[in-house]
Amino acid sequence: MATEVLAHITGTVWKIAVQVGDVVAENQTLVILESMKMEMPVEAHEVGRVASISVTEGASVDEGDVLVTLESP
């Protein structure tokens, strides 16, 4: 089953900390968003394997946009 990790704020993708195929732990940082000169980490809510990354560094995102999709490891 796939789980979508969503942006919790509107901002810019400052850094993508994972690659497709990586196995991630619960609470591991996946993406760092920048908004109003503040860096906000987006973390995995569960253990999973990165199935896809829907954004690129420097891209603008809105709250609720899909950033990463995780699948069961």
N, CA, C and O atoms as a CHARMM CRD file, in Angstrom:
* protein
*
  292
    1    1 MET  N      0.84100  -1.18000   0.00000 PROA 1      0.00000
    2    1 MET  CA     0.00000   0.00000   0.00000 PROA 1      0.00000
    3    1 MET  C      0.88900   1.24600   0.00000 PROA 1      0.00000
    4    1 MET  O      1.85600   1.31600   0.75800 PROA 1      0.00000
    5    2 ALA  N      0.57400   2.20700  -0.82700 PROA 2      0.00000
    6    2 ALA  CA     1.37000   3.43200  -0.94300 PROA 2      0.00000
    7    2 ALA  C      0.84700   4.50400   0.01200 PROA 2      0.00000
    8    2 ALA  O     -0.35400   4.61500   0.25400 PROA 2      0.00000
    9    3 THR  N      1.77300   5.27800   0.53800 PROA 3      0.00000
   10    3 THR  CA     1.44100   6.39900   1.40900 PROA 3      0.00000
   11    3 THR  C      2.03000   7.66400   0.81200 PROA 3      0.00000
   12    3 THR  O      3.22700   7.72200   0.53000 PROA 3      0.00000
   13    4 GLU  N      1.20100   8.67200   0.61900 PROA 4      0.00000
   14    4 GLU  CA     1.68500   9.95100   0.09100 PROA 4      0.00000
   15    4 GLU  C      2.10600  10.84600   1.24700 PROA 4      0.00000
   16    4 GLU  O      1.38300  10.99000   2.23300 PROA 4      0.00000
   17    5 VAL  N      3.27800  11.44100   1.11300 PROA 5      0.00000
   18    5 VAL  CA     3.76500  12.41300   2.08900 PROA 5      0.00000
   19    5 VAL  C      3.52000  13.78900   1.48300 PROA 5      0.00000
   20    5 VAL  O      4.00800  14.09500   0.39500 PROA 5      0.00000
   21    6 LEU  N      2.75500  14.61800   2.20100 PROA 6      0.00000
   22    6 LEU  CA     2.29200  15.89800   1.67300 PROA 6      0.00000
   23    6 LEU  C      3.04400  17.07700   2.28600 PROA 6      0.00000
   24    6 LEU  O      3.57600  16.98800   3.39200 PROA 6      0.00000
   25    7 ALA  N      3.07600  18.17800   1.54600 PROA 7      0.00000
   26    7 ALA  CA     3.63600  19.42400   2.06900 PROA 7      0.00000
   27    7 ALA  C      2.68000  19.97300   3.13100 PROA 7      0.00000
   28    7 ALA  O      1.47400  20.05200   2.89800 PROA 7      0.00000
   29    8 HSD  N      3.20300  20.34400   4.27200 PROA 8      0.00000
   30    8 HSD  CA     2.36200  20.89400   5.33800 PROA 8      0.00000
   31    8 HSD  C      2.35000  22.42100   5.33100 PROA 8      0.00000
   32    8 HSD  O      1.64100  23.04600   6.12000 PROA 8      0.00000
   33    9 ILE  N      3.13500  23.01200   4.44200 PROA 9      0.00000
   34    9 ILE  CA     3.15900  24.47100   4.27900 PROA 9      0.00000
   35    9 ILE  C      3.36500  24.79000   2.79700 PROA 9      0.00000
   36    9 ILE  O      3.78400  23.93500   2.01700 PROA 9      0.00000
   37   10 THR  N      3.06600  26.02000   2.43000 PROA 10     0.00000
   38   10 THR  CA     3.39900  26.51800   1.09600 PROA 10     0.00000
   39   10 THR  C      4.81900  27.05300   1.16100 PROA 10     0.00000
   40   10 THR  O      5.16800  27.79100   2.08300 PROA 10     0.00000
   41   11 GLY  N      5.63600  26.68500   0.18500 PROA 11     0.00000
   42   11 GLY  CA     7.02100  27.14400   0.21000 PROA 11     0.00000
   43   11 GLY  C      7.80000  26.63000  -0.98500 PROA 11     0.00000
   44   11 GLY  O      7.23400  26.32700  -2.03600 PROA 11     0.00000
   45   12 THR  N      9.09700  26.53800  -0.80700 PROA 12     0.00000
   46   12 THR  CA    10.01200  26.08200  -1.85000 PROA 12     0.00000
   47   12 THR  C     10.75200  24.84700  -1.35000 PROA 12     0.00000
   48   12 THR  O     11.14600  24.77300  -0.18600 PROA 12     0.00000
   49   13 VAL  N     10.93400  23.88000  -2.24600 PROA 13     0.00000
   50   13 VAL  CA    11.70200  22.68500  -1.88500 PROA 13     0.00000
   51   13 VAL  C     13.16500  23.09500  -1.80600 PROA 13     0.00000
   52   13 VAL  O     13.79200  23.38700  -2.82500 PROA 13     0.00000
   53   14 TRP  N     13.70500  23.11400  -0.59100 PROA 14     0.00000
   54   14 TRP  CA    15.08100  23.52100  -0.38000 PROA 14     0.00000
   55   14 TRP  C     16.03400  22.35200  -0.60700 PROA 14     0.00000
   56   14 TRP  O     17.08700  22.50700  -1.22600 PROA 14     0.00000
   57   15 LYS  N     15.64500  21.16200  -0.09000 PROA 15     0.00000
   58   15 LYS  CA    16.51400  19.99100  -0.22600 PROA 15     0.00000
   59   15 LYS  C     15.68300  18.72100  -0.19800 PROA 15     0.00000
   60   15 LYS  O     14.73500  18.60000   0.57800 PROA 15     0.00000
   61   16 ILE  N     16.05000  17.77600  -1.05700 PROA 16     0.00000
   62   16 ILE  CA    15.46200  16.43900  -1.03000 PROA 16     0.00000
   63   16 ILE  C     16.50700  15.53100  -0.40200 PROA 16     0.00000
   64   16 ILE  O     17.61500  15.40000  -0.92100 PROA 16     0.00000
   65   17 ALA  N     16.15500  14.90500   0.71600 PROA 17     0.00000
   66   17 ALA  CA    17.12900  14.16400   1.51500 PROA 17     0.00000
   67   17 ALA  C     17.13300  12.65900   1.23800 PROA 17     0.00000
   68   17 ALA  O     17.89500  11.91900   1.86100 PROA 17     0.00000
   69   18 VAL  N     16.29500  12.20200   0.31500 PROA 18     0.00000
   70   18 VAL  CA    16.21400  10.77200   0.00100 PROA 18     0.00000
   71   18 VAL  C     16.23100  10.56900  -1.50700 PROA 18     0.00000
   72   18 VAL  O     16.09400  11.51900  -2.27800 PROA 18     0.00000
   73   19 GLN  N     16.40200   9.31400  -1.91500 PROA 19     0.00000
   74   19 GLN  CA    16.35000   8.93800  -3.32000 PROA 19     0.00000
   75   19 GLN  C     15.36000   7.79300  -3.48500 PROA 19     0.00000
   76   19 GLN  O     15.07400   7.07100  -2.53100 PROA 19     0.00000
   77   20 VAL  N     14.83900   7.63000  -4.69600 PROA 20     0.00000
   78   20 VAL  CA    13.93800   6.52000  -4.97200 PROA 20     0.00000
   79   20 VAL  C     14.65900   5.21700  -4.64000 PROA 20     0.00000
   80   20 VAL  O     15.81100   5.01200  -5.02500 PROA 20     0.00000
   81   21 GLY  N     13.96600   4.34400  -3.92200 PROA 21     0.00000
   82   21 GLY  CA    14.53300   3.06200  -3.51400 PROA 21     0.00000
   83   21 GLY  C     15.05400   3.04700  -2.09200 PROA 21     0.00000
   84   21 GLY  O     15.24400   1.97400  -1.52000 PROA 21     0.00000
   85   22 ASP  N     15.29000   4.21900  -1.50200 PROA 22     0.00000
   86   22 ASP  CA    15.77000   4.28100  -0.12000 PROA 22     0.00000
   87   22 ASP  C     14.70400   3.72900   0.82900 PROA 22     0.00000
   88   22 ASP  O     13.51100   3.96300   0.63800 PROA 22     0.00000
   89   23 VAL  N     15.14300   2.99800   1.84800 PROA 23     0.00000
   90   23 VAL  CA    14.26000   2.57900   2.93400 PROA 23     0.00000
   91   23 VAL  C     14.41400   3.62800   4.03100 PROA 23     0.00000
   92   23 VAL  O     15.52700   3.93500   4.45700 PROA 23     0.00000
   93   24 VAL  N     13.28800   4.17100   4.48000 PROA 24     0.00000
   94   24 VAL  CA    13.32200   5.25000   5.46700 PROA 24     0.00000
   95   24 VAL  C     12.66200   4.80000   6.76900 PROA 24     0.00000
   96   24 VAL  O     11.76600   3.95600   6.78300 PROA 24     0.00000
   97   25 ALA  N     13.13200   5.38900   7.84500 PROA 25     0.00000
   98   25 ALA  CA    12.60300   5.10500   9.17500 PROA 25     0.00000
   99   25 ALA  C     11.50100   6.10000   9.51500 PROA 25     0.00000
  100   25 ALA  O     11.41400   7.17500   8.92200 PROA 25     0.00000
  101   26 GLU  N     10.67500   5.73300  10.46500 PROA 26     0.00000
  102   26 GLU  CA     9.66700   6.66500  10.96700 PROA 26     0.00000
  103   26 GLU  C     10.37300   7.90300  11.51100 PROA 26     0.00000
  104   26 GLU  O     11.37900   7.79000  12.21100 PROA 26     0.00000
  105   27 ASN  N      9.85800   9.06300  11.19500 PROA 27     0.00000
  106   27 ASN  CA    10.37800  10.37400  11.61500 PROA 27     0.00000
  107   27 ASN  C     11.66000  10.79200  10.90400 PROA 27     0.00000
  108   27 ASN  O     12.25800  11.80200  11.27500 PROA 27     0.00000
  109   28 GLN  N     12.10000  10.04500   9.89300 PROA 28     0.00000
  110   28 GLN  CA    13.27500  10.44800   9.11100 PROA 28     0.00000
  111   28 GLN  C     12.88900  11.60000   8.18900 PROA 28     0.00000
  112   28 GLN  O     11.81200  11.58300   7.59300 PROA 28     0.00000
  113   29 THR  N     13.76100  12.60100   8.06800 PROA 29     0.00000
  114   29 THR  CA    13.51500  13.73400   7.18300 PROA 29     0.00000
  115   29 THR  C     13.61100  13.28700   5.73400 PROA 29     0.00000
  116   29 THR  O     14.59400  12.66700   5.32700 PROA 29     0.00000
  117   30 LEU  N     12.57400  13.61000   4.95400 PROA 30     0.00000
  118   30 LEU  CA    12.52300  13.26400   3.53900 PROA 30     0.00000
  119   30 LEU  C     12.84100  14.46700   2.67100 PROA 30     0.00000
  120   30 LEU  O     13.61000  14.37500   1.71500 PROA 30     0.00000
  121   31 VAL  N     12.23800  15.59400   3.01800 PROA 31     0.00000
  122   31 VAL  CA    12.35200  16.83300   2.24200 PROA 31     0.00000
  123   31 VAL  C     12.43800  17.98500   3.22700 PROA 31     0.00000
  124   31 VAL  O     11.84200  17.93700   4.30400 PROA 31     0.00000
  125   32 ILE  N     13.17900  19.01900   2.85800 PROA 32     0.00000
  126   32 ILE  CA    13.19700  20.24200   3.66000 PROA 32     0.00000
  127   32 ILE  C     12.58300  21.35100   2.81400 PROA 32     0.00000
  128   32 ILE  O     13.04300  21.63900   1.70900 PROA 32     0.00000
  129   33 LEU  N     11.53400  21.96800   3.35700 PROA 33     0.00000
  130   33 LEU  CA    10.87600  23.08500   2.68100 PROA 33     0.00000
  131   33 LEU  C     11.35900  24.38600   3.29500 PROA 33     0.00000
  132   33 LEU  O     11.66600  24.44600   4.48500 PROA 33     0.00000
  133   34 GLU  N     11.42300  25.42200   2.47800 PROA 34     0.00000
  134   34 GLU  CA    11.79200  26.76300   2.94900 PROA 34     0.00000
  135   34 GLU  C     10.59100  27.66700   2.75600 PROA 34     0.00000
  136   34 GLU  O     10.01200  27.73200   1.67100 PROA 34     0.00000
  137   35 SER  N     10.22600  28.36200   3.81700 PROA 35     0.00000
  138   35 SER  CA     9.12000  29.31000   3.76000 PROA 35     0.00000
  139   35 SER  C      9.44900  30.47100   4.69000 PROA 35     0.00000
  140   35 SER  O      9.74100  30.26700   5.86800 PROA 35     0.00000
  141   36 MET  N      9.40200  31.66200   4.16800 PROA 36     0.00000
  142   36 MET  CA     9.67000  32.86300   4.95000 PROA 36     0.00000
  143   36 MET  C     11.03000  32.76500   5.66600 PROA 36     0.00000
  144   36 MET  O     11.15800  33.13400   6.83300 PROA 36     0.00000
  145   37 LYS  N     12.04100  32.25900   4.93800 PROA 37     0.00000
  146   37 LYS  CA    13.41500  32.12900   5.41500 PROA 37     0.00000
  147   37 LYS  C     13.57100  31.14100   6.57500 PROA 37     0.00000
  148   37 LYS  O     14.56400  31.18100   7.30100 PROA 37     0.00000
  149   38 MET  N     12.59000  30.26200   6.74000 PROA 38     0.00000
  150   38 MET  CA    12.66900  29.21000   7.75000 PROA 38     0.00000
  151   38 MET  C     12.69100  27.86300   7.05400 PROA 38     0.00000
  152   38 MET  O     11.95000  27.64600   6.09600 PROA 38     0.00000
  153   39 GLU  N     13.53700  26.95500   7.52900 PROA 39     0.00000
  154   39 GLU  CA    13.60200  25.60900   6.98300 PROA 39     0.00000
  155   39 GLU  C     12.69900  24.69600   7.81000 PROA 39     0.00000
  156   39 GLU  O     12.80400  24.63200   9.03500 PROA 39     0.00000
  157   40 MET  N     11.81000  23.99200   7.11000 PROA 40     0.00000
  158   40 MET  CA    10.83600  23.12700   7.77600 PROA 40     0.00000
  159   40 MET  C     10.98000  21.70100   7.24700 PROA 40     0.00000
  160   40 MET  O     10.68100  21.45700   6.07900 PROA 40     0.00000
  161   41 PRO  N     11.42900  20.75000   8.07400 PROA 41     0.00000
  162   41 PRO  CA    11.56800  19.37900   7.60100 PROA 41     0.00000
  163   41 PRO  C     10.21000  18.70200   7.42900 PROA 41     0.00000
  164   41 PRO  O      9.27700  18.94500   8.19300 PROA 41     0.00000
  165   42 VAL  N     10.12000  17.85100   6.41200 PROA 42     0.00000
  166   42 VAL  CA     8.95300  16.99900   6.20400 PROA 42     0.00000
  167   42 VAL  C      9.43600  15.58300   6.45700 PROA 42     0.00000
  168   42 VAL  O     10.36200  15.11300   5.79700 PROA 42     0.00000
  169   43 GLU  N      8.81300  14.89800   7.41100 PROA 43     0.00000
  170   43 GLU  CA     9.29800  13.60600   7.87400 PROA 43     0.00000
  171   43 GLU  C      8.36000  12.47300   7.49600 PROA 43     0.00000
  172   43 GLU  O      7.16900  12.68300   7.26400 PROA 43     0.00000
  173   44 ALA  N      8.91500  11.27200   7.43800 PROA 44     0.00000
  174   44 ALA  CA     8.11500  10.07500   7.19400 PROA 44     0.00000
  175   44 ALA  C      7.29000   9.78000   8.44300 PROA 44     0.00000
  176   44 ALA  O      7.78700   9.88800   9.56400 PROA 44     0.00000
  177   45 HSD  N      6.04000   9.41000   8.24500 PROA 45     0.00000
  178   45 HSD  CA     5.16700   9.07400   9.38000 PROA 45     0.00000
  179   45 HSD  C      5.22900   7.59300   9.71100 PROA 45     0.00000
  180   45 HSD  O      4.67800   7.14900  10.71900 PROA 45     0.00000
  181   46 GLU  N      5.91300   6.82000   8.84300 PROA 46     0.00000
  182   46 GLU  CA     6.04400   5.37900   9.05000 PROA 46     0.00000
  183   46 GLU  C      7.25700   4.87300   8.28000 PROA 46     0.00000
  184   46 GLU  O      7.81000   5.58200   7.43900 PROA 46     0.00000
  185   47 VAL  N      7.65700   3.66200   8.57000 PROA 47     0.00000
  186   47 VAL  CA     8.74000   3.01600   7.83600 PROA 47     0.00000
  187   47 VAL  C      8.25000   2.71900   6.42100 PROA 47     0.00000
  188   47 VAL  O      7.10000   2.32400   6.23000 PROA 47     0.00000
  189   48 GLY  N      9.11500   2.90600   5.43600 PROA 48     0.00000
  190   48 GLY  CA     8.72400   2.60300   4.06600 PROA 48     0.00000
  191   48 GLY  C      9.89200   2.72900   3.10700 PROA 48     0.00000
  192   48 GLY  O     10.99200   3.13100   3.48500 PROA 48     0.00000
  193   49 ARG  N      9.62800   2.37600   1.85900 PROA 49     0.00000
  194   49 ARG  CA    10.60400   2.51300   0.78200 PROA 49     0.00000
  195   49 ARG  C     10.11700   3.65100  -0.11600 PROA 49     0.00000
  196   49 ARG  O      8.93100   3.72600  -0.43800 PROA 49     0.00000
  197   50 VAL  N     11.02600   4.53100  -0.51800 PROA 50     0.00000
  198   50 VAL  CA    10.66000   5.65200  -1.38400 PROA 50     0.00000
  199   50 VAL  C     10.32200   5.09600  -2.77300 PROA 50     0.00000
  200   50 VAL  O     11.19300   4.59000  -3.48100 PROA 50     0.00000
  201   51 ALA  N      9.05200   5.20000  -3.14300 PROA 51     0.00000
  202   51 ALA  CA     8.59200   4.70700  -4.44000 PROA 51     0.00000
  203   51 ALA  C      8.73800   5.77100  -5.51400 PROA 51     0.00000
  204   51 ALA  O      9.08200   5.46800  -6.65700 PROA 51     0.00000
  205   52 SER  N      8.47300   7.03200  -5.13800 PROA 52     0.00000
  206   52 SER  CA     8.61500   8.12700  -6.09800 PROA 52     0.00000
  207   52 SER  C      8.79300   9.44700  -5.36400 PROA 52     0.00000
  208   52 SER  O      8.37800   9.61200  -4.21600 PROA 52     0.00000
  209   53 ILE  N      9.42400  10.37900  -6.06400 PROA 53     0.00000
  210   53 ILE  CA     9.59900  11.74700  -5.57100 PROA 53     0.00000
  211   53 ILE  C      8.92500  12.64100  -6.59300 PROA 53     0.00000
  212   53 ILE  O      9.27400  12.62000  -7.77300 PROA 53     0.00000
  213   54 SER  N      7.95600  13.42700  -6.13700 PROA 54     0.00000
  214   54 SER  CA     7.10500  14.20300  -7.04600 PROA 54     0.00000
  215   54 SER  C      7.56600  15.63800  -7.25600 PROA 54     0.00000
  216   54 SER  O      6.93700  16.38300  -8.00800 PROA 54     0.00000
  217   55 VAL  N      8.65400  16.03800  -6.60400 PROA 55     0.00000
  218   55 VAL  CA     9.11600  17.42400  -6.68200 PROA 55     0.00000
  219   55 VAL  C     10.61200  17.45600  -6.98900 PROA 55     0.00000
  220   55 VAL  O     11.28700  16.42800  -6.93300 PROA 55     0.00000
  221   56 THR  N     11.11700  18.63000  -7.30900 PROA 56     0.00000
  222   56 THR  CA    12.53900  18.83000  -7.51700 PROA 56     0.00000
  223   56 THR  C     13.00700  19.96300  -6.61100 PROA 56     0.00000
  224   56 THR  O     12.20800  20.80300  -6.19500 PROA 56     0.00000
  225   57 GLU  N     14.28200  19.98300  -6.31100 PROA 57     0.00000
  226   57 GLU  CA    14.82600  21.06800  -5.49900 PROA 57     0.00000
  227   57 GLU  C     14.62300  22.38700  -6.22700 PROA 57     0.00000
  228   57 GLU  O     14.87700  22.49100  -7.42700 PROA 57     0.00000
  229   58 GLY  N     14.16400  23.39400  -5.49300 PROA 58     0.00000
  230   58 GLY  CA    13.89500  24.70600  -6.06300 PROA 58     0.00000
  231   58 GLY  C     12.46000  24.90000  -6.50200 PROA 58     0.00000
  232   58 GLY  O     12.05300  26.02000  -6.81200 PROA 58     0.00000
  233   59 ALA  N     11.68300  23.82300  -6.53100 PROA 59     0.00000
  234   59 ALA  CA    10.28300  23.91300  -6.96700 PROA 59     0.00000
  235   59 ALA  C      9.42000  24.54900  -5.88300 PROA 59     0.00000
  236   59 ALA  O      9.66400  24.37100  -4.69000 PROA 59     0.00000
  237   60 SER  N      8.41400  25.28800  -6.31800 PROA 60     0.00000
  238   60 SER  CA     7.42000  25.84000  -5.39900 PROA 60     0.00000
  239   60 SER  C      6.33800  24.80400  -5.16300 PROA 60     0.00000
  240   60 SER  O      5.90500  24.12400  -6.09300 PROA 60     0.00000
  241   61 VAL  N      5.90000  24.68400  -3.91300 PROA 61     0.00000
  242   61 VAL  CA     4.82500  23.75700  -3.57600 PROA 61     0.00000
  243   61 VAL  C      3.78000  24.47300  -2.73400 PROA 61     0.00000
  244   61 VAL  O      4.07000  25.43700  -2.02500 PROA 61     0.00000
  245   62 ASP  N      2.56700  23.97300  -2.83400 PROA 62     0.00000
  246   62 ASP  CA     1.46700  24.47000  -2.01600 PROA 62     0.00000
  247   62 ASP  C      1.17100  23.46900  -0.91400 PROA 62     0.00000
  248   62 ASP  O      1.48100  22.28400  -1.04400 PROA 62     0.00000
  249   63 GLU  N      0.58100  23.93600   0.15800 PROA 63     0.00000
  250   63 GLU  CA     0.16800  23.04400   1.23000 PROA 63     0.00000
  251   63 GLU  C     -0.72500  21.95200   0.64500 PROA 63     0.00000
  252   63 GLU  O     -1.66400  22.24500  -0.09500 PROA 63     0.00000
  253   64 GLY  N     -0.43500  20.70400   0.97300 PROA 64     0.00000
  254   64 GLY  CA    -1.21900  19.57800   0.48300 PROA 64     0.00000
  255   64 GLY  C     -0.66900  18.91200  -0.76600 PROA 64     0.00000
  256   64 GLY  O     -1.15500  17.84900  -1.15100 PROA 64     0.00000
  257   65 ASP  N      0.34100  19.51200  -1.41900 PROA 65     0.00000
  258   65 ASP  CA     0.95200  18.88900  -2.59200 PROA 65     0.00000
  259   65 ASP  C      1.70500  17.61700  -2.18200 PROA 65     0.00000
  260   65 ASP  O      2.29200  17.55300  -1.10200 PROA 65     0.00000
  261   66 VAL  N      1.67600  16.61100  -3.05700 PROA 66     0.00000
  262   66 VAL  CA     2.40600  15.37100  -2.80700 PROA 66     0.00000
  263   66 VAL  C      3.89600  15.62400  -3.05100 PROA 66     0.00000
  264   66 VAL  O      4.28300  16.13400  -4.10200 PROA 66     0.00000
  265   67 LEU  N      4.72100  15.26300  -2.07300 PROA 67     0.00000
  266   67 LEU  CA     6.16100  15.41300  -2.18700 PROA 67     0.00000
  267   67 LEU  C      6.82700  14.07900  -2.51400 PROA 67     0.00000
  268   67 LEU  O      7.62600  13.97000  -3.44500 PROA 67     0.00000
  269   68 VAL  N      6.47500  13.06900  -1.72200 PROA 68     0.00000
  270   68 VAL  CA     7.10200  11.75400  -1.82200 PROA 68     0.00000
  271   68 VAL  C      6.02000  10.69500  -1.64400 PROA 68     0.00000
  272   68 VAL  O      5.06900  10.89500  -0.88900 PROA 68     0.00000
  273   69 THR  N      6.16500   9.58000  -2.33300 PROA 69     0.00000
  274   69 THR  CA     5.27700   8.44200  -2.11400 PROA 69     0.00000
  275   69 THR  C      6.10900   7.29600  -1.55300 PROA 69     0.00000
  276   69 THR  O      7.14500   6.92900  -2.10600 PROA 69     0.00000
  277   70 LEU  N      5.62500   6.73400  -0.42700 PROA 70     0.00000
  278   70 LEU  CA     6.28700   5.61500   0.21500 PROA 70     0.00000
  279   70 LEU  C      5.45500   4.35400   0.01000 PROA 70     0.00000
  280   70 LEU  O      4.22800   4.41100  -0.06100 PROA 70     0.00000
  281   71 GLU  N      6.14100   3.20900  -0.08600 PROA 71     0.00000
  282   71 GLU  CA     5.46400   1.92300  -0.15100 PROA 71     0.00000
  283   71 GLU  C      6.01600   1.05200   0.97300 PROA 71     0.00000
  284   71 GLU  O      7.06500   1.35300   1.54100 PROA 71     0.00000
  285   72 SER  N      5.31300  -0.01600   1.28800 PROA 72     0.00000
  286   72 SER  CA     5.79100  -0.92200   2.32800 PROA 72     0.00000
  287   72 SER  C      7.13400  -1.50000   1.91800 PROA 72     0.00000
  288   72 SER  O      7.33000  -1.84600   0.75300 PROA 72     0.00000
  289   73 PRO  N      8.06600  -1.60900   2.86600 PROA 73     0.00000
  290   73 PRO  CA     9.41900  -2.08200   2.52100 PROA 73     0.00000
  291   73 PRO  C      9.46600  -3.54200   2.11100 PROA 73     0.00000
  292   73 PRO  O     10.53800  -4.06000   1.79800 PROA 73     0.00000
